[in-house]
């Protein structure tokens, strides 16, 4: 079957496809004005004939960028009378207690666009006050006059009984057919009013823009005679149809980055690596995630734009920490003459100064070029020649005011970027009680292999793996992703006291929802797997841990096994448990997956490596620690390296879409499958 994975980043659009029984790749600059152009161009460059393609899997940063840049739709919020300010008030905690400039999340739906309707349902789902439909009718003129493009509806306790929301949504969609309407129960059936409201507003806020983009992408592909299915990467590591993505765009917030972590998990499993850190450095950001047992960590909840002042999203998401440090991140000087890197990026247009598209601000790629770490003749396999003179001029704009020569300023830029990225790696390891010395870093992305060893040195990670096709690894991961849909229902009660009737009802409701979704997606029931999880916690705790359950009897009969599973998981996560404490359930989850029937990408990742050409090498001066004393480094072409070859640093290993940098003291070996296995020198970089 001919399939392709396309990943649109802030700087480049990547493609990995299986066409005609072989793996092909391509990379081109992202087209900000119409990202769909980049997708079509990558397919053309890879030689993929549209009529012969059966499936295209797609990941994009459009949803999360819409939120971060606050360029979403003008959004109204409708809630229960008396609860208008839930969204604005948020939580009372102050995460950054000593930050004088701390501010709470700024609502995406302004207060003057927040409306109330008389109705009331209690936490048990009982109707206390019927929905006042006449009040809804009176709201319609105000909504029209406000010229909103999206409406988020989040009524109190709609997770327990969505009847009022369904009716309100029906009235709105009939009266305002051109407006994107999101109902909270269609996105999330779980308690926590603030997070549920925020998630609903997020979906509405990005909805019109993402729906338009996906529609344009589908139209463009159909125009090119593509006859197959279009699937979109979800933030939970699964895929969904383009139609579902258009109605639930909040589920694709981390659409692109998670695919790389899925591929890193598969590679970790192939290499029998129990605990790894996936590290993905692209042109705009760097992402990292903890991988255990070949599976990236998934958290039920995520904050877009930073934990302190970002927008909460209460959906399952691959636990990724992201920082604004990529190849295109701009270096700048603050009022106190301090040098910074990012989070602003030069993006794809105009891109780094060395691209010659008019940018005069220095970025990380310009610094790497001046330090001799990038070959200007071989960038993007020689299709884009870099201009070192332009990089030098750009870096002088910050070097001269600071009294630094070009080499010193370039090294400073790279070190600051490395420090920022190492903090992200700490966040998924040290901050979670994991010793980096017990992990292996799997580095990919266009810039990941270039910076991986420096970051590993910084926090004492002993080994780094650079997989095959690191520059397009996220696109490769899409070819490994299963269809997935998550469902949740609030079910609160102390273990040992849960009623069998209530538990059976929730299990039945979740199963029915899963089967209905499979039917809508055209997936046969025997091709899907149903996995149930109970969210459990010790009595008095705030947050819960999902524990797998096989059926209702496990929660209402003898609960010894369930208790032991929770104690063990709690001890694994937090190094302690409390077996004598009472426990309670707060939610029941269902994860429905439909595994891919092909394993082309996984097989290719593990198949034996065969060099494409005779061994090719040269030498070049590269700056590591002293700009005035560059080191003569061995330069190798990765496609020519035989399996088993050992390479001692300093060395530069070049390939079509990435460059691996070995520092003095590093030792690399080419794995039988072609991956670069690096033993990092133990001396910390000066």
C-alpha positions in Angstrom: 0.0 0.0 0.0 1.3 3.4 -0.9 1.1 5.8 2.1 2.8 9.0 3.1 3.3 11.0 6.3 3.7 14.8 6.0 4.8 17.0 8.9 4.4 20.8 8.6 6.7 22.6 10.9 7.4 26.3 11.4 10.4 26.2 9.0 10.2 23.0 6.9 7.6 20.6 5.6 8.8 17.0 5.7 7.6 13.8 4.0 8.3 10.1 4.4 6.4 7.8 2.1 6.3 4.1 1.2 5.7 4.2 -2.5 6.3 1.2 -4.8 7.5 -0.9 -1.9 10.4 1.5 -0.9 10.8 4.3 1.6 11.2 7.8 0.0 11.7 11.2 1.6 11.6 14.9 0.8 11.8 18.2 2.6 10.9 21.7 1.5 10.4 25.1 3.0 7.0 25.6 4.7 4.7 28.0 2.8 3.2 30.2 5.6 0.6 31.7 3.2 -0.7 28.3 2.3 0.9 25.3 4.0 -1.0 22.9 1.7 1.4 24.0 -1.1 4.3 22.6 0.9 2.5 19.2 1.3 1.9 18.9 -2.4 5.5 20.0 -3.1 7.0 17.3 -0.8 4.9 14.7 -2.6 6.1 15.9 -5.9 9.8 16.0 -4.8 9.5 12.4 -3.5 8.1 11.2 -6.8 4.8 10.1 -5.3 2.1 9.8 -7.9 -1.1 11.1 -6.3 -3.5 8.7 -8.0 -1.5 5.7 -6.7 -1.5 6.9 -3.1 -3.9 5.1 -0.7 -3.4 7.2 2.4 -1.9 10.5 3.5 -1.2 11.1 7.2 -0.7 14.6 8.2 0.6 16.6 11.2 0.6 20.3 11.6 1.4 23.0 14.2 -1.5 25.2 12.9 -3.7 24.7 15.9 -1.1 25.4 18.6 0.3 28.3 16.7 -3.1 29.8 16.4 -3.3 29.8 20.2 0.2 30.9 20.9 -0.1 33.8 18.4 -3.6 34.6 19.6 -4.9 34.6 16.0 -8.0 32.5 16.5 -11.6 33.3 15.8 -13.7 35.9 17.7 -15.2 33.5 20.2 -18.3 33.7 22.5 -18.8 31.6 25.5 -22.3 30.5 26.8 -22.6 29.0 30.3 -25.1 28.5 33.1 -26.6 31.6 34.7 -24.5 32.6 37.7 -21.3 31.0 36.4 -20.2 33.5 33.9 -16.8 34.1 35.5 -15.6 30.5 35.9 -13.4 30.8 32.9 -11.9 34.2 33.8 -11.3 33.3 37.5 -9.6 30.0 36.7 -7.5 28.4 39.5 -6.4 30.2 42.7 -2.9 28.8 42.7 0.1 30.9 41.8 2.6 28.6 40.2 5.4 31.2 39.9 5.2 32.6 43.5 8.2 34.9 43.2 7.7 36.1 39.6 6.9 39.9 39.9 5.6 39.8 36.4 3.3 36.8 36.8 -0.1 37.1 35.2 -3.0 34.6 35.0 -4.1 33.1 31.7 -5.8 35.7 29.5 -9.1 34.2 28.4 -9.6 33.5 24.7 -13.2 34.5 25.0 -13.6 38.0 26.5 -16.0 38.7 29.3 -18.2 40.9 27.1 -18.6 37.9 24.8 -19.5 35.6 27.7 -23.3 35.0 28.1 -25.5 33.2 30.5 -28.6 31.1 30.1 -31.0 30.0 32.9 -30.8 26.2 33.4 -29.4 23.9 36.1 -28.3 20.3 36.3 -26.7 18.9 39.4 -23.5 16.7 39.6 -25.6 13.6 39.5 -27.2 14.6 36.2 -30.6 15.5 37.6 -32.4 18.5 36.1 -33.0 21.2 38.7 -34.1 23.9 36.3 -35.1 23.3 32.7 -33.3 25.2 29.9 -35.0 28.5 29.2 -35.3 28.4 25.4 -36.8 31.9 25.3 -33.6 33.2 26.9 -31.6 31.5 24.2 -33.7 33.2 21.5 -33.0 36.6 23.1 -29.3 35.9 22.9 -29.2 35.4 19.2 -29.3 39.1 18.2 -26.4 39.9 20.6 -24.4 37.1 19.1 -25.1 38.3 15.6 -24.2 41.9 16.5 -21.0 40.7 18.1 -19.9 39.2 14.8 -18.5 36.1 16.5 -17.1 33.3 14.3 -17.2 30.7 17.0 -19.3 29.8 20.1 -18.2 27.6 23.0 -21.0 26.1 25.1 -20.1 24.8 28.5 -23.0 24.3 30.9 -22.6 23.4 34.5 -22.4 19.6 35.0 -23.1 18.9 31.3 -20.6 16.0 31.6 -23.2 14.2 33.8 -26.2 15.1 31.6 -25.6 16.8 28.2 -29.3 17.2 27.4 -29.4 20.9 27.9 -26.2 21.4 25.9 -27.6 19.3 23.0 -30.7 21.4 22.8 -28.9 24.7 23.1 -26.4 23.5 20.4 -29.3 22.6 18.1 -30.8 26.0 18.5 -27.5 27.8 17.9 -26.6 25.7 14.8 -30.0 26.2 13.3 -30.0 30.0 13.9 -26.3 30.6 13.1 -25.3 28.0 10.6 -22.2 30.0 9.6 -20.8 30.0 13.1 -18.5 27.2 14.5 -20.3 25.8 17.5 -18.5 23.6 20.1 -20.4 21.8 22.9 -18.3 20.7 25.9 -19.8 17.2 26.1 -18.8 16.6 22.4 -15.2 17.2 23.4 -14.9 16.2 27.1 -17.3 14.4 29.5 -15.3 15.0 32.7 -15.6 17.1 35.8 -13.4 20.2 36.6 -15.4 23.1 35.3 -12.5 25.5 34.6 -10.4 23.0 32.6 -13.5 21.7 30.8 -14.5 25.3 29.9 -11.0 26.1 28.8 -10.8 23.0 26.5 -14.1 23.8 25.0 -13.1 27.4 24.3 -9.8 26.3 22.8 -11.7 24.1 20.3 -14.0 26.9 19.3 -11.1 29.4 19.1 -9.0 27.4 16.7 -12.0 25.8 14.9 -12.7 28.1 12.0 -9.0 28.5 11.1 -8.2 24.8 11.3 -11.4 23.8 9.6 -10.6 26.1 6.7 -7.1 24.9 6.5 -8.1 21.2 6.5 -10.7 21.9 3.9 -8.2 23.6 1.7 -5.7 20.8 2.1 -8.3 18.2 1.2 -9.5 20.2 -1.8 -5.9 20.6 -3.0 -5.1 16.9 -2.7 -8.4 15.9 -4.5 -7.5 18.4 -7.2 -4.2 16.5 -7.6 -6.2 13.3 -8.1 -5.5 11.8 -4.7 -8.2 9.1 -4.2 -7.4 7.8 -0.7 -7.9 8.6 3.0 -6.6 11.7 4.7 -5.7 11.1 8.4 -4.6 13.7 10.9 -2.2 13.1 13.8 -3.7 13.6 17.3 -2.0 14.9 20.3 -2.4 11.5 22.0 -0.2 9.8 19.5 -3.0 8.3 17.4 -4.7 9.4 14.2 -8.2 10.5 13.2 -10.1 11.2 10.0 -9.9 14.7 8.5 -13.6 15.1 9.1 -13.3 14.4 12.8 -10.3 16.8 13.0 -12.3 19.6 11.5 -14.9 19.3 14.4 -12.4 18.5 17.2 -9.3 20.5 16.2 -8.3 20.9 19.9 -7.2 17.2 19.6 -4.4 18.1 17.2 -2.6 20.8 19.3 0.6 18.8 19.3 -0.2 17.1 16.0 3.3 17.2 14.5 5.7 16.7 17.4 4.1 13.6 18.9 4.7 11.5 15.7 8.4 11.8 16.2 8.0 10.5 19.8 6.0 7.6 18.5 8.8 6.6 16.2 11.4 7.1 19.0 9.4 4.7 21.1 9.4 2.1 18.4 13.1 2.5 17.9 13.7 2.2 21.7 11.7 -1.1 21.6 13.8 -2.4 18.7 17.0 -1.5 20.6 15.7 -2.9 23.9 16.1 0.4 25.6 13.8 0.6 28.7 14.0 4.3 29.4 14.7 7.0 26.8 14.4 10.7 26.2 13.1 11.7 22.8 14.7 15.0 21.6 13.4 16.7 18.5 15.0 20.0 17.4 13.4 21.7 14.4 13.6 25.1 12.9 11.3 26.9 15.3 11.2 24.8 18.6 12.8 21.9 20.4 10.6 19.2 21.9 11.4 16.5 24.4 9.5 13.6 26.0 10.2 10.7 28.4 9.7 7.3 26.8 9.4 4.1 29.0 9.0 0.6 27.7 8.8 1.9 24.1 5.8 4.1 24.9 5.9 8.0 25.2 4.4 9.2 28.5 0.8 10.4 28.1 -0.7 12.8 30.5 -4.4 13.7 30.9 -4.0 17.4 30.7 -1.7 20.0 29.1 -1.1 23.7 29.3 -0.6 25.6 26.0 1.9 28.4 26.4 3.5 27.6 29.7 2.2 26.1 33.0 1.9 29.5 34.8 -0.1 31.6 32.3 -1.0 29.2 29.5 -4.3 27.8 28.4 -5.3 24.5 30.1 -6.5 21.6 27.9 -7.9 18.6 29.6 -7.3 15.9 27.0 -4.8 13.0 26.8 -1.6 14.4 25.3 1.8 12.8 24.8 3.8 14.6 27.6 6.0 16.9 25.6 8.0 19.9 26.9 8.6 22.5 24.2 11.0 25.5 24.2 11.5 28.2 21.6 15.0 27.1 20.6 15.3 25.9 17.1 17.5 26.4 14.1 15.7 29.6 13.2 15.4 31.0 16.7 16.6 34.7 16.7 19.4 35.9 18.9 18.9 39.3 20.5 20.2 41.7 23.2 18.0 43.1 26.0 18.2 46.5 27.5 20.8 45.3 30.0 23.1 44.0 27.3 22.1 40.4 28.0 22.2 37.9 25.1 19.1 35.8 24.5 18.0 33.2 21.9 14.3 32.8 21.0 11.5 32.3 21.4 10.9 34.4 18.3 11.9 32.6 15.1 12.8 33.6 11.6 10.6 30.8 10.4 10.6 29.6 6.8 10.3 33.0 5.2 12.6 34.8 5.4 14.5 32.1 7.4 18.1 32.4 8.7 20.3 35.2 7.3 22.4 32.6 5.4 19.3 31.6 3.3 19.7 35.0 1.5 16.0 35.9 1.7 16.5 39.2 3.3 16.7 38.5 7.1 19.4 40.4 8.9 18.9 39.0 12.4 21.2 36.2 13.6 19.7 32.8 14.3 21.1 29.5 15.6 21.7 28.1 12.1 23.8 31.1 11.3 25.9 30.5 14.4 26.4 26.8 13.6 27.5 27.7 10.0 30.1 30.2 11.3 31.4 27.6 13.8 32.0 25.1 10.9 29.4 22.7 12.1 27.3 22.9 9.0 28.5 22.4 5.5 27.1 25.3 3.3 27.4 23.2 0.2 25.4 20.2 1.4 22.5 21.9 3.3 19.3 20.1 2.2 21.4 17.7 0.2 22.9 20.6 -1.7 19.6 22.0 -2.9 20.0 25.2 -0.7 23.5 26.7 -0.6 24.1 28.7 2.5 25.9 32.1 2.5 28.4 32.3 5.4 29.1 36.0 4.7 25.5 36.9 5.3 25.6 34.9 8.6 28.7 36.8 9.7 27.1 40.2 9.0 24.0 39.2 10.9 25.9 37.9 13.9 28.0 41.1 13.9 24.8 43.0 14.8 24.9 41.5 18.3 28.6 40.7 18.5 29.8 44.3 17.9 27.6 45.9 20.7 28.9 43.2 23.1 32.5 43.6 22.1 32.6 40.0 20.7 34.1 38.8 17.4 31.9 36.7 15.1 33.2 33.4 16.5 32.7 34.4 20.1 29.1 35.6 19.4 28.3 32.5 17.4 29.5 30.2 20.2 27.6 32.2 22.7 24.4 31.8 20.7 24.8 28.1 20.4 25.6 27.7 24.1 22.5 29.7 25.2 20.4 27.5 22.9 21.9 24.4 24.3 21.2 25.5 27.9 17.6 26.3 27.1 17.1 22.8 25.5 18.9 21.1 28.4 16.4 22.6 30.7 13.6 21.1 28.7 15.3 17.7 28.9 15.6 18.1 32.7 11.9 18.9 32.8 11.0 15.4 31.5 13.6 13.6 33.5 15.0 15.2 36.7 11.8 17.0 37.4 9.9 13.7 37.3 12.4 11.9 39.5 14.3 10.2 36.6 18.1 10.2 36.7 19.3 11.2 33.2 22.3 9.0 33.7 19.9 6.0 33.5 18.5 7.1 30.2 19.4 7.2 26.5 18.7 10.2 24.3 17.1 9.5 20.9 17.8 12.7 18.9 16.1 13.7 15.6 14.8 16.7 13.7 16.8 18.9 11.4 18.9 20.2 14.4 18.6 17.4 17.0 21.7 15.4 15.9 23.8 18.6 15.7 23.1 19.6 19.4 22.4 16.3 21.0 25.8 15.5 22.3 26.3 18.9 23.9 23.0 18.6 25.7 23.7 15.1 26.8 27.1 16.3 28.2 25.3 19.1 30.1 23.1 16.7 32.1 25.3 13.6 32.0 23.2 11.4 29.6 25.7 8.6 28.7 24.4 7.5 25.3 22.8 9.2 22.3 21.1 7.4 19.4 20.7 9.2 16.0 18.1 7.1 14.0 18.0 6.7 10.3 16.3 9.7 8.6 16.6 12.0 11.6 15.7 15.1 9.6 12.2 13.6 8.6 11.8 11.3 11.6 8.4 12.8 12.7 7.0 12.2 9.3 8.2 8.6 9.6 6.5 8.2 12.9 3.1 9.0 11.3 3.4 5.8 9.3 3.5 3.9 12.6 0.5 5.6 14.3 -2.7 3.7 15.0 -6.2 5.2 14.8 -7.2 6.2 18.3 -10.1 7.8 20.1 -10.4 8.5 23.8 -13.6 8.6 25.8 -14.1 9.5 29.5 -17.0 9.6 31.9 -16.9 11.0 35.5 -17.5 8.2 38.0 -16.9 9.3 41.6 -17.0 6.9 44.5 -14.9 5.2 47.1 -13.5 1.8 46.1 -15.4 -0.9 47.9 -18.6 1.2 47.9 -19.2 1.7 44.2 -22.6 0.3 43.1 -22.6 -2.4 40.4 -25.5 -0.8 38.6 -23.7 2.6 38.2 -20.4 1.1 37.2 -22.1 -1.2 34.6 -24.0 1.7 33.2 -20.8 3.8 32.7 -19.0 0.8 31.1 -22.0 0.3 28.8 -22.1 4.0 27.9 -18.4 4.1 27.0 -18.6 0.9 25.0 -21.6 2.3 23.0 -19.8 5.6 22.4 -16.7 3.7 21.1 -18.7 1.5 18.8 -20.6 4.4 17.4 -17.4 6.2 16.6 -16.0 3.2 14.9 -19.1 3.0 12.8 -18.8 6.7 11.8 -15.1 6.2 10.9 -15.9 3.0 8.9 -13.7 0.7 11.1 -14.9 -2.8 11.7 -15.4 -3.8 15.4 -13.0 -6.8 15.1 -10.3 -4.4 13.9 -10.4 -2.3 17.1 -9.1 -2.8 20.6 -11.0 -1.5 23.6 -8.9 -0.6 26.7 -10.6 0.6 29.9 -8.9 2.6 32.6 -10.1 3.8 36.1 -8.7 7.1 37.3 -7.9 6.3 41.0 -6.4 8.3 43.8 -5.9 8.1 47.6 -8.7 9.8 49.4 -7.8 13.5 49.8 -5.5 13.7 46.8 -6.2 16.2 44.0 -5.1 14.3 40.9 -5.6 10.7 39.9 -3.6 7.9 38.1 -5.2 5.8 35.3 -5.1 2.1 36.1 -6.1 -0.5 33.5 -9.3 -2.5 34.3 -10.7 -5.5 32.5 -14.4 -5.0 33.4 -17.0 -3.8 35.9 -16.3 -6.7 38.3 -12.8 -5.5 38.9 -14.2 -2.4 40.5 -17.2 -3.7 42.3 -16.2 -7.3 43.4 -12.9 -8.2 44.9 -10.9 -5.0 44.5 -7.6 -6.4 45.9 -6.0 -6.6 42.5 -7.1 -3.1 41.5 -5.7 -1.7 44.8 -2.4 -3.5 44.3 -2.1 -2.2 40.7 -2.7 1.4 41.9 -0.2 1.1 44.8 2.5 -0.3 42.4 1.9 2.5 39.8 1.9 5.2 42.5 5.2 3.8 43.9 6.7 3.7 40.3 5.7 7.3 39.7 6.4 8.9 43.0 8.7 6.4 44.8 6.1 5.9 47.6 2.7 4.4 48.2 0.2 4.2 51.1 -1.4 0.7 51.1 -3.4 1.4 54.2 -5.1 4.5 52.8 -8.6 4.5 51.4 -8.9 5.0 47.6 -11.5 6.5 45.3 -12.4 6.5 41.6 -13.1 9.8 39.9 -13.4 8.8 36.2 -13.6 5.9 33.9 -11.8 6.0 30.5 -12.0 4.0 27.3 -9.2 4.1 24.7 -10.2 2.6 21.4 -7.4 1.9 19.0 -7.3 0.3 15.5 -3.7 -0.7 14.9 -2.2 -0.3 11.5 -2.5 -3.4 9.3 0.9 -2.7 7.6 4.2 -2.5 9.4 6.3 -1.1 6.5 7.8 1.7 8.5 8.6 -0.4 11.6 10.2 -3.1 9.4 12.3 -0.5 7.6 13.5 1.0 10.8 15.0 -2.3 11.9 16.1 -3.8 8.6 19.9 -4.3 8.0 21.9 -1.2 6.9 23.6 -1.2 3.5 25.8 1.7 2.5 24.7 3.5 -0.6 28.1 4.5 -1.9 31.9 4.0 -1.1 33.2 5.4 2.1 33.6 9.2 1.7 35.4 11.5 4.1 37.3 14.8 4.4 38.5 17.2 7.1 37.2 20.6 8.3 38.0 23.0 11.1 35.2 23.1 13.7 34.8 25.3 16.8 33.9 23.5 20.0 35.0 25.4 23.0 37.4 28.2 21.8 36.6 30.4 18.7 40.3 31.2 18.4 41.3 27.5 18.4 39.1 25.5 16.0 39.7 21.8 16.0 40.4 19.8 12.8 37.4 17.4 12.6 36.8 14.4 10.4 33.9 14.9 8.0 31.9 11.8 6.9 29.0 11.2 4.6 26.5 9.0 6.5 25.1 7.1 3.5 28.6 5.8 2.9 29.3 4.5 6.4 29.3 0.7 6.8 27.7 -1.1 9.8 30.1 -1.7 12.6 32.3 1.3 11.8 33.6 3.2 14.8 34.1 6.9 14.7 35.9 8.9 17.3 35.2 12.6 17.9 35.8 15.3 16.9 33.8 14.4 13.8 31.0 15.7 11.6 28.6 13.1 10.1 26.6 14.7 7.3 23.5 13.4 5.5 20.9 14.8 3.2 18.7 16.4 5.9 20.7 16.6 9.1 24.2 16.8 10.6 25.5 14.8 13.6 28.3 16.5 15.6 30.6 14.4 17.7 32.6 16.4 20.3 36.1 15.4 21.3 35.8 12.3 23.5 32.6 11.1 21.9 32.7 7.7 20.2 30.1 6.6 17.7 29.4 3.2 16.1 27.1 2.4 13.2 24.4 0.0 14.3 23.6 -3.0 12.1 20.3 -1.2 11.2 22.2 2.0 10.4 21.5 4.0 13.5 24.4 6.0 15.0 25.1 4.8 18.6 27.1 7.4 20.5 28.9 7.0 23.8 29.1 10.6 25.1 32.4 11.7 26.5 32.0 12.0 30.3 33.9 15.3 30.7 31.5 18.2 30.9 31.9 20.7 28.1 33.9 23.8 29.2 
